[in-house]
Amino acid sequence: MAYTHEGMSPKAVRTEASRVNGNPIVSRAIEAGRAAQEREKRRNGANRARGIISRLEALADSEDQPGAVRVSALKILAQEAGMLATTSKLEVTTKNPESESETLAELENTLREAFEETG
């Protein structure tokens, strides 16, 4: 038989709810119900996150989408993966290299210095 509050005043409902909640069987059932609701909420959140990530991946991989859309989707995915947690600003103050080998050497030095600063 289900409990009904029909015909009861709000104060009487609160009083009766407090009394019934004092029963260990009822309080355990309420806690179990709340725990089940929390698990359902987490599961729904995880499913929603997976759906959003799946749609972002589809956008990033779609050749029908403009480049800006694809890059934005990739950026969001990289942020979600923790790949863009830190950023560093790089400033090049050297003269223009004369050859491809000088360009590669300069790039290697610049990257080495940047990683030494962050590492």
C-alpha positions in Angstrom: 0.0 0.0 0.0 1.4 3.4 -1.0 1.5 6.2 1.5 -0.6 9.3 0.6 -0.5 12.8 2.0 -4.0 13.8 0.7 -5.9 15.8 3.2 -2.8 16.6 5.3 -1.5 20.1 6.0 2.1 20.9 5.0 3.2 20.9 8.6 1.6 17.5 9.1 3.3 16.1 6.0 6.7 17.4 7.2 6.1 15.9 10.7 5.0 12.5 9.3 7.9 12.5 6.8 10.4 13.0 9.6 8.8 10.3 11.7 8.8 7.8 8.8 12.4 8.7 7.8 13.4 7.7 11.4 12.7 4.1 10.5 16.0 2.4 9.6 14.5 0.4 6.7 12.9 3.5 5.2 16.0 5.6 5.6 18.2 2.9 4.0 15.7 2.7 1.1 15.8 6.5 0.6 19.6 6.5 0.6 19.6 3.6 -1.9 17.2 5.5 -4.1 19.4 8.7 -3.9 22.5 6.7 -4.7 20.7 5.1 -7.7 19.7 8.6 -8.9 23.3 9.8 -8.6 24.6 6.8 -10.5 22.0 7.4 -13.2 23.0 11.1 -13.4 26.7 10.3 -13.7 26.0 7.6 -16.4 23.8 10.1 -18.4 26.6 12.7 -18.1 29.2 10.3 -19.3 27.0 9.2 -22.2 26.4 12.9 -23.1 30.1 13.6 -23.0 30.8 10.6 -25.3 28.2 11.9 -27.7 29.6 15.4 -27.8 33.1 14.0 -28.4 31.9 11.7 -31.1 30.2 14.6 -32.9 33.4 16.8 -32.6 35.4 13.9 -34.0 33.0 13.7 -36.9 33.3 17.4 -37.6 37.1 17.3 -37.4 37.2 14.4 -39.9 34.6 15.7 -42.3 36.0 17.0 -45.5 32.7 18.7 -46.2 33.2 21.1 -43.3 35.2 24.4 -43.6 38.8 24.3 -42.3 37.9 26.7 -39.5 35.2 24.3 -38.2 37.6 21.3 -38.4 40.4 23.2 -36.6 38.0 24.4 -33.9 36.7 20.8 -33.4 40.3 19.6 -33.1 41.2 22.3 -30.6 38.3 21.4 -28.4 39.2 17.7 -28.6 42.8 18.5 -27.7 41.7 20.6 -24.7 39.5 17.8 -23.6 42.4 15.4 -23.8 44.6 17.7 -21.7 46.9 18.5 -24.6 46.5 22.2 -24.4 46.6 22.6 -20.7 49.7 24.9 -20.8 50.7 27.3 -23.4 53.9 29.2 -23.9 54.7 32.2 -26.0 57.6 31.9 -28.4 59.4 34.9 -29.7 62.0 34.7 -32.5 64.5 37.5 -32.5 67.2 36.1 -34.8 68.0 37.1 -38.4 66.4 35.3 -41.3 68.4 32.1 -42.0 70.1 31.8 -45.4 69.4 28.2 -46.1 67.0 25.3 -45.3 69.6 23.7 -43.1 70.0 27.0 -41.1 66.2 27.2 -40.8 66.1 23.6 -39.4 69.0 24.2 -37.0 67.3 27.4 -35.7 64.0 25.6 -35.3 65.7 22.8 -33.4 67.4 25.3 -31.1 64.2 27.2 -30.5 62.3 24.1 -29.7 65.0 22.8 -27.4 65.1 26.1 -25.5 61.3 26.1 -25.2 61.2 22.6 -23.8 64.0 23.3 -21.4 62.0 26.3 -20.0 58.8 24.2 -19.5 60.5 21.0 -18.4 
